[in-house]
């Protein structure tokens, strides 16, 4: 019988304490599933300014622990809380100098200049505080560039013979690039600054280091794990990933159905399930009222995403004029590039009865869009996993998406045979172009008029299971694989 594994889950953000994107949601739900799968899992994350001690009942367990950063010492403290709805401990690394700031990684679109120093401190604190607590992790599960120094420290400075490292890439576009002159703040030897180590075109690349020094590397869908080994999607690290291809795995993210389930969702006007799908119409009316759209029975397309090129807003902008000629409504929620905000606000002003553009992010509103929409548009150029389509399935909202990454892995495309077999769950377009996107939307609207076929699509999606149970099982298998190898 395999022993119970100690897993230290290291993450720069975790919902509900901190979040900028999907990583926060994953970090807030995967550890609970790992605990249910039999692991002793503990989460560690920075204690940012917005994390209130009394609100989350945090208690200080380590006070003023000194760590060497470059040629000086900085002190940090450690707080302990729990992931809401679980017994999973969450440790918060506190240091006002590094983490008491307005945002997590940047302000006004500009990265904090001392990010390397900030996350060097966090990474050291993550490892040394566990030593002080007397808890030895078998595996550290690290996420994205902000935690990439942890496996490097394990294999170099600390030379740990008892702890393995699994590193998850959530989006390879964010790599943690810094000037070579900043290396001393990490405490790492200059011998590591070479082409086989952290050096990347004369700069430090933390993500590269995490890939090289971890025992196993994962990313958030099988398709994305293959895509990032190509020049088109690898962002310059495709060669490094090819070298690690035998240790590279894709595991699709799960959904926390405690949070995303229309039968128990407190954010929406009327709860419903697959048995009471007719009540979804009330959620549609509520969304229309909230967005200032006429309450009419016509196809409503929802979008919740950053307004950015890689999210497909470039090709969407080119077909908006044609979409606005159709008998539809659209609701957009999110912020992003000023040029796209301007483009879609102009369309909104021109077609106020058809388009609602909401340039902010609000969790309640995101739930209302999922519940109130008939279709959910995800035209992303690339999408490592994507969670929106998984939420959409549960809410009986049919996704229309680019066939890439996790979107390709999770959406069963509408073709007559798949629809007849009640397996189709959405509409995919393969070629990334305005024309292909428009054709996919037109097909979805055509099928929408066939209520019998549409119900099959809705039902297939709502019956699909993307809970964390299976992904957690796959992670545990990889943890055991590392543990069996020895370190």
C-alpha positions as CSV (number, residue, x, y, z in Angstrom):
1,X,0.0,0.0,0.0
2,X,1.4,3.4,-1.0
3,X,2.0,5.9,1.8
4,X,0.1,9.1,2.2
5,X,1.9,11.7,0.3
6,X,2.7,15.2,1.7
7,X,2.1,17.7,-1.1
8,X,3.0,21.4,-0.8
9,X,1.0,23.3,-3.4
10,X,2.8,26.5,-4.2
11,X,0.9,29.2,-6.0
12,X,1.1,33.0,-6.5
13,X,-2.7,33.3,-6.3
14,X,-5.6,31.3,-4.8
15,X,-9.3,32.0,-4.9
16,X,-11.0,33.4,-2.8
17,X,-7.9,35.1,-1.3
18,X,-6.3,36.4,-4.5
19,X,-7.0,36.1,-8.3
20,X,-6.0,37.5,-11.6
21,X,-7.1,34.5,-13.8
22,X,-7.8,30.8,-14.1
23,X,-4.8,29.8,-11.9
24,X,-6.5,31.3,-8.9
25,X,-9.6,29.1,-9.5
26,X,-7.5,26.0,-10.0
27,X,-5.5,26.7,-6.8
28,X,-8.7,27.2,-4.8
29,X,-10.2,23.9,-5.9
30,X,-7.6,21.3,-6.9
31,X,-6.0,21.0,-3.4
32,X,-9.4,20.1,-2.0
33,X,-9.7,17.3,-4.6
34,X,-6.2,16.1,-3.8
35,X,-7.1,15.9,-0.1
36,X,-10.2,13.9,-1.0
37,X,-7.9,11.6,-3.0
38,X,-5.8,10.8,0.1
39,X,-3.0,13.4,0.1
40,X,-1.9,15.5,3.0
41,X,-1.9,18.7,0.9
42,X,-1.1,22.2,2.1
43,X,-1.2,25.4,0.1
44,X,1.3,28.2,0.3
45,X,0.8,31.7,-1.3
46,X,1.8,35.3,-0.7
47,X,-0.2,37.4,1.8
48,X,-1.2,40.3,-0.4
49,X,-2.7,43.6,0.9
50,X,-6.3,42.6,0.1
51,X,-6.1,39.4,2.3
52,X,-7.7,40.4,5.6
53,X,-6.6,38.4,8.7
54,X,-9.8,38.7,10.6
55,X,-12.1,38.0,7.6
56,X,-10.4,34.7,6.9
57,X,-9.5,33.9,10.6
58,X,-5.8,33.8,9.9
59,X,-3.4,33.1,12.7
60,X,0.4,34.0,12.7
61,X,2.5,30.8,13.2
62,X,6.0,32.1,12.4
63,X,7.1,35.7,13.2
64,X,10.0,37.6,11.7
65,X,11.9,34.8,10.1
66,X,15.1,36.2,8.5
67,X,16.1,35.2,5.0
68,X,19.0,36.3,2.9
69,X,18.1,38.2,-0.3
70,X,21.2,39.0,-2.2
71,X,23.7,40.7,0.2
72,X,21.2,41.6,2.9
73,X,18.5,40.0,5.0
74,X,14.7,40.4,4.9
75,X,12.3,39.0,7.5
76,X,9.0,37.4,6.8
77,X,6.1,35.9,8.8
78,X,3.8,33.0,8.1
79,X,0.0,33.0,8.7
80,X,-2.3,29.9,8.5
81,X,-5.9,29.7,7.4
82,X,-8.1,27.1,5.6
83,X,-9.4,26.8,2.1
84,X,-13.1,27.7,2.5
85,X,-15.3,24.6,2.8
86,X,-12.4,22.3,3.6
87,X,-9.8,21.4,6.2
88,X,-6.9,22.1,3.7
89,X,-4.4,24.4,5.4
90,X,-3.3,27.6,3.5
91,X,-0.1,29.3,4.6
92,X,0.4,32.9,3.7
93,X,3.9,34.4,3.4
94,X,3.8,37.9,4.8
95,X,6.3,40.7,4.1
96,X,4.9,44.2,3.8
97,X,7.8,45.4,1.7
98,X,7.0,42.8,-1.0
99,X,3.3,42.1,-0.8
100,X,1.4,45.1,0.6
101,X,0.7,46.5,-2.8
102,X,-2.3,47.6,-4.8
103,X,-2.1,44.6,-7.2
104,X,-0.4,41.2,-7.4
105,X,2.2,41.5,-10.1
106,X,1.8,44.9,-11.8
107,X,0.1,48.3,-11.7
108,X,-1.2,50.2,-14.7
109,X,0.0,47.5,-17.1
110,X,3.6,47.8,-15.8
111,X,5.3,44.9,-14.0
112,X,6.7,45.7,-10.5
113,X,10.4,46.2,-11.1
114,X,11.4,44.0,-8.0
115,X,9.2,41.0,-9.0
116,X,12.3,38.7,-9.1
117,X,13.2,39.8,-5.6
118,X,9.6,39.4,-4.4
119,X,9.1,35.9,-5.7
120,X,12.7,34.8,-4.7
121,X,11.7,35.8,-1.2
122,X,8.4,33.9,-1.4
123,X,10.1,30.8,-2.8
124,X,12.8,30.7,-0.1
125,X,10.1,31.3,2.6
126,X,8.0,28.4,1.2
127,X,10.8,25.9,1.7
128,X,12.4,27.2,4.9
129,X,9.1,27.7,6.7
130,X,8.2,24.1,6.1
131,X,11.5,23.1,7.7
132,X,10.8,25.3,10.7
133,X,7.3,23.8,11.0
134,X,8.8,20.3,10.9
135,X,6.6,19.2,8.0
136,X,8.5,17.5,5.1
137,X,6.8,17.6,1.7
138,X,7.3,14.6,-0.5
139,X,6.4,16.7,-3.5
140,X,6.2,20.5,-4.1
141,X,3.6,21.2,-6.8
142,X,4.6,24.6,-8.3
143,X,2.6,26.8,-10.6
144,X,3.8,29.3,-13.2
145,X,7.0,31.4,-13.2
146,X,6.4,33.0,-9.8
147,X,7.1,29.6,-8.1
148,X,9.7,28.3,-10.6
149,X,12.6,29.1,-8.3
150,X,11.4,26.5,-5.8
151,X,12.4,23.4,-7.8
152,X,15.7,25.2,-8.7
153,X,16.4,25.8,-5.0
154,X,15.5,22.2,-4.2
155,X,18.0,20.8,-6.7
156,X,20.8,23.3,-6.1
157,X,21.0,25.5,-3.0
158,X,19.1,23.1,-0.7
159,X,20.2,19.8,-2.4
160,X,17.1,18.1,-1.0
161,X,17.2,14.4,-1.2
162,X,13.7,13.9,0.1
163,X,11.5,16.3,-2.0
164,X,10.5,16.0,-5.6
165,X,9.0,18.7,-7.8
166,X,6.1,18.9,-10.2
167,X,5.8,22.1,-12.2
168,X,2.5,23.2,-13.9
169,X,2.5,25.7,-16.8
170,X,-0.8,27.4,-17.0
171,X,0.2,29.8,-19.8
172,X,3.6,29.7,-21.5
173,X,3.2,33.2,-22.7
174,X,4.2,34.4,-19.2
175,X,7.7,33.4,-18.4
176,X,9.3,35.6,-15.8
177,X,12.0,37.4,-17.7
178,X,14.5,39.6,-15.8
179,X,17.9,41.3,-16.4
180,X,20.9,39.1,-15.9
181,X,22.3,41.7,-13.4
182,X,19.4,40.8,-11.0
183,X,20.6,37.2,-10.5
184,X,22.3,37.8,-7.2
185,X,19.0,38.5,-5.4
186,X,18.0,34.9,-6.0
187,X,21.0,33.5,-4.2
188,X,21.8,31.3,-7.1
189,X,25.3,30.6,-8.5
190,X,26.3,32.3,-11.7
191,X,27.1,28.8,-13.0
192,X,23.4,28.4,-13.5
193,X,23.3,31.3,-15.9
194,X,23.9,29.4,-19.2
195,X,22.0,28.0,-22.1
196,X,21.4,24.7,-20.2
197,X,20.1,26.7,-17.2
198,X,18.3,30.0,-16.7
199,X,19.9,32.0,-19.5
200,X,17.5,33.0,-22.3
201,X,18.8,35.5,-24.9
202,X,20.9,37.3,-22.3
203,X,18.1,37.4,-19.7
204,X,17.0,35.3,-16.8
205,X,14.0,33.1,-17.6
206,X,12.4,31.6,-14.5
207,X,9.9,29.5,-16.4
208,X,12.7,27.8,-18.3
209,X,14.4,27.0,-15.0
210,X,11.2,25.5,-13.6
211,X,10.9,23.3,-16.7
212,X,14.5,22.1,-16.5
213,X,14.8,21.5,-12.7
214,X,11.4,19.8,-12.0
215,X,11.0,16.1,-12.1
216,X,7.8,16.3,-14.0
217,X,6.2,19.1,-16.0
218,X,2.5,19.4,-16.6
219,X,0.2,21.7,-18.5
220,X,-3.5,22.1,-18.4
221,X,-4.7,20.1,-21.4
222,X,-3.3,17.3,-23.6
223,X,-3.5,19.4,-26.8
224,X,-1.7,22.3,-25.2
225,X,1.1,20.0,-24.0
226,X,1.7,19.2,-27.7
227,X,1.1,22.7,-29.0
228,X,3.8,24.3,-26.8
229,X,6.4,22.0,-28.3
230,X,5.9,23.8,-31.6
231,X,7.4,27.1,-32.8
232,X,3.9,28.7,-33.2
233,X,2.8,28.1,-29.5
234,X,6.1,27.5,-27.6
235,X,7.0,31.2,-27.2
236,X,10.7,30.3,-27.6
237,X,10.8,27.4,-25.1
238,X,9.7,24.7,-27.6
239,X,13.2,23.3,-27.7
240,X,13.5,23.1,-23.9
241,X,10.0,21.4,-23.8
242,X,10.9,18.9,-26.5
243,X,13.9,17.9,-24.5
244,X,11.6,17.2,-21.5
245,X,8.8,15.6,-23.7
246,X,9.1,12.3,-21.9
247,X,8.3,14.0,-18.6
248,X,5.6,16.4,-20.0
249,X,1.9,15.7,-19.4
250,X,-1.4,17.4,-20.1
251,X,-4.1,17.2,-17.5
252,X,-7.4,19.1,-18.1
253,X,-8.5,21.4,-15.3
254,X,-11.6,20.6,-13.4
255,X,-14.5,22.7,-12.3
256,X,-15.5,23.4,-8.7
257,X,-19.2,22.5,-9.0
258,X,-19.8,23.9,-5.5
259,X,-19.3,27.3,-7.1
260,X,-20.5,26.6,-10.7
261,X,-23.8,24.8,-10.7
262,X,-27.1,26.4,-11.7
263,X,-29.1,24.2,-9.3
264,X,-27.4,25.8,-6.3
265,X,-26.1,29.2,-7.6
266,X,-26.9,32.1,-5.4
267,X,-25.7,34.6,-8.1
268,X,-28.5,33.9,-10.6
269,X,-32.2,35.0,-10.5
270,X,-33.7,31.5,-10.8
271,X,-32.0,28.2,-10.0
272,X,-32.4,25.4,-12.5
273,X,-31.1,21.9,-13.5
274,X,-31.3,19.6,-16.4
275,X,-34.8,18.6,-15.2
276,X,-36.0,22.2,-15.0
277,X,-34.1,23.7,-18.0
278,X,-37.2,25.8,-18.8
279,X,-36.3,28.1,-15.9
280,X,-33.2,29.1,-17.8
281,X,-35.4,31.5,-19.7
282,X,-36.0,33.5,-16.5
283,X,-32.2,33.9,-16.2
284,X,-32.1,35.1,-19.8
285,X,-34.7,37.8,-19.0
286,X,-32.8,38.8,-15.9
287,X,-29.5,39.2,-17.9
288,X,-31.3,41.3,-20.5
289,X,-32.7,43.6,-17.9
290,X,-29.3,43.9,-16.1
291,X,-27.7,44.8,-19.4
292,X,-30.3,47.2,-20.7
293,X,-31.3,45.0,-23.6
294,X,-34.9,44.5,-24.7
295,X,-36.5,41.4,-23.1
296,X,-37.0,39.4,-26.3
297,X,-36.9,35.8,-27.3
298,X,-33.9,35.7,-29.6
299,X,-30.5,34.0,-29.5
300,X,-28.3,35.7,-26.9
301,X,-24.5,35.2,-27.2
302,X,-22.4,35.7,-24.1
303,X,-18.6,36.4,-23.6
304,X,-16.6,36.7,-20.4
305,X,-12.9,37.3,-21.1
306,X,-10.1,39.8,-21.4
307,X,-10.4,42.0,-24.5
308,X,-7.1,40.9,-26.1
309,X,-5.6,39.6,-29.3
310,X,-5.0,36.1,-28.1
311,X,-8.6,35.9,-26.8
312,X,-9.8,36.3,-30.4
313,X,-11.0,39.9,-30.3
314,X,-9.0,40.7,-33.4
315,X,-11.0,38.4,-35.6
316,X,-14.2,39.1,-33.8
317,X,-13.8,42.9,-34.4
318,X,-13.7,42.2,-38.2
319,X,-17.1,40.4,-38.2
320,X,-19.0,42.5,-35.7
321,X,-20.6,44.6,-38.4
322,X,-22.1,41.4,-40.0
323,X,-23.1,40.0,-36.6
324,X,-25.0,43.1,-35.8
325,X,-27.1,42.7,-38.9
326,X,-28.4,39.4,-37.5
327,X,-31.5,39.0,-35.2
328,X,-29.4,38.3,-32.1
329,X,-28.2,39.9,-28.8
330,X,-24.7,39.9,-27.4
331,X,-23.4,40.5,-23.9
332,X,-19.6,41.1,-23.3
333,X,-18.0,41.2,-19.8
334,X,-14.4,42.0,-19.1
335,X,-11.6,44.6,-19.5
336,X,-8.6,44.6,-21.8
337,X,-6.8,46.6,-24.5
338,X,-8.0,50.1,-25.0
339,X,-8.3,49.7,-28.8
340,X,-10.8,46.8,-28.4
341,X,-12.7,48.6,-25.6
342,X,-13.1,51.5,-28.1
343,X,-14.1,49.3,-31.0
344,X,-16.8,47.4,-29.1
345,X,-18.2,50.5,-27.3
346,X,-18.7,52.1,-30.7
347,X,-20.7,49.0,-31.8
348,X,-22.6,49.2,-28.6
349,X,-23.5,52.9,-29.2
350,X,-24.6,52.0,-32.7
351,X,-26.6,48.9,-31.8
352,X,-27.8,49.5,-28.2
353,X,-30.7,47.0,-28.5
354,X,-28.3,44.3,-29.7
355,X,-25.0,44.7,-27.8
356,X,-24.2,45.2,-24.2
357,X,-20.5,45.9,-23.4
358,X,-19.5,45.8,-19.7
359,X,-15.9,46.9,-19.2
360,X,-15.3,45.5,-15.8
361,X,-15.2,42.1,-14.1
362,X,-17.7,41.0,-11.5
363,X,-18.1,37.4,-10.4
364,X,-21.9,37.7,-9.9
365,X,-22.2,39.1,-13.4
366,X,-20.1,36.3,-14.8
367,X,-22.5,33.8,-13.3
368,X,-25.5,35.7,-14.8
369,X,-23.9,35.7,-18.3
370,X,-23.3,31.9,-18.1
371,X,-26.9,31.3,-16.9
372,X,-28.6,33.8,-19.2
373,X,-26.9,33.2,-22.5
374,X,-27.9,30.6,-25.2
375,X,-24.5,30.6,-26.8
376,X,-21.0,31.3,-25.3
377,X,-18.3,32.7,-27.7
378,X,-14.7,31.7,-27.1
379,X,-12.7,32.6,-30.3
380,X,-9.3,32.5,-28.5
381,X,-6.2,32.2,-30.7
382,X,-4.8,29.8,-28.1
383,X,-6.3,28.5,-24.9
384,X,-4.2,26.3,-22.6
385,X,-7.4,24.8,-21.0
386,X,-10.2,27.3,-20.7
387,X,-12.8,27.1,-17.9
388,X,-15.6,29.1,-19.6
389,X,-16.7,26.2,-21.8
390,X,-16.8,23.9,-18.8
391,X,-19.0,26.4,-16.9
392,X,-21.1,26.8,-20.0
393,X,-21.8,23.1,-20.3
394,X,-23.1,23.0,-16.7
395,X,-25.4,26.0,-17.3
396,X,-26.9,24.6,-20.6
397,X,-25.1,27.3,-22.6
398,X,-23.6,26.0,-25.9
399,X,-20.0,27.1,-26.6
400,X,-18.7,28.3,-30.0
401,X,-14.9,28.1,-30.0
402,X,-11.7,27.9,-31.9
403,X,-10.3,24.4,-32.0
404,X,-7.2,24.8,-29.9
405,X,-5.7,23.6,-26.6
406,X,-8.3,22.7,-23.9
407,X,-11.1,23.9,-26.1
408,X,-10.4,21.1,-28.6
409,X,-10.0,18.6,-25.8
410,X,-13.3,19.3,-24.0
411,X,-15.8,20.4,-26.7
412,X,-17.3,17.7,-28.9
413,X,-17.9,19.4,-32.3
414,X,-21.4,19.5,-33.8
415,X,-21.5,17.3,-36.8
416,X,-24.7,15.4,-37.7
417,X,-23.5,12.0,-36.4
418,X,-22.3,13.4,-33.1
419,X,-25.6,15.3,-32.7
420,X,-27.7,12.3,-33.5
421,X,-25.7,10.3,-30.9
422,X,-26.3,13.0,-28.4
423,X,-22.6,13.5,-28.0
424,X,-22.1,17.0,-29.5
425,X,-21.6,19.8,-27.0
426,X,-20.7,22.8,-29.1
427,X,-19.3,24.3,-32.3
428,X,-15.6,24.4,-33.2
429,X,-13.8,26.2,-36.1
430,X,-10.3,25.0,-37.1
431,X,-8.9,27.9,-39.1
432,X,-8.2,31.0,-37.0
433,X,-9.8,33.6,-39.3
434,X,-12.8,36.0,-39.2
435,X,-14.5,34.0,-41.9
436,X,-14.2,30.7,-40.1
437,X,-15.5,32.3,-36.9
438,X,-18.5,33.8,-38.7
439,X,-19.4,30.5,-40.3
440,X,-19.3,28.8,-36.9
441,X,-21.6,31.4,-35.4
442,X,-24.0,31.2,-38.4
443,X,-24.1,27.4,-38.0
444,X,-24.8,27.6,-34.3
445,X,-27.7,30.1,-35.0
446,X,-29.1,27.8,-37.7
447,X,-29.1,24.8,-35.3
448,X,-30.6,27.0,-32.5
449,X,-33.8,27.2,-34.6
450,X,-34.1,23.4,-34.5
451,X,-35.3,23.1,-30.9
452,X,-35.1,19.2,-30.9
453,X,-31.4,19.2,-32.0
454,X,-30.6,22.2,-29.8
455,X,-32.0,20.4,-26.7
456,X,-29.7,17.5,-27.5
457,X,-26.7,19.8,-27.5
458,X,-27.7,21.5,-24.2
459,X,-28.4,18.1,-22.5
460,X,-25.1,16.6,-23.6
461,X,-23.2,19.5,-22.1
462,X,-25.1,19.5,-18.9
463,X,-24.5,15.8,-18.4
464,X,-20.8,16.1,-18.9
465,X,-18.6,15.7,-15.9
466,X,-15.5,18.0,-15.5
467,X,-15.2,17.8,-11.8
468,X,-11.8,17.6,-10.2
469,X,-12.0,13.9,-9.3
470,X,-10.3,12.6,-12.4
471,X,-7.7,15.3,-12.8
472,X,-6.8,14.9,-9.1
473,X,-6.3,11.1,-9.6
474,X,-4.0,11.9,-12.6
475,X,-1.9,14.3,-10.5
476,X,-1.6,11.7,-7.6
477,X,-0.4,9.1,-10.2
478,X,2.3,11.6,-11.2
479,X,3.3,12.4,-7.6
480,X,3.7,8.7,-7.0
481,X,5.8,8.3,-10.1
482,X,8.2,11.0,-8.8
483,X,8.2,9.5,-5.4
484,X,9.0,6.0,-6.7
485,X,11.9,7.4,-8.8
486,X,13.6,8.8,-5.7
487,X,15.4,12.1,-5.7
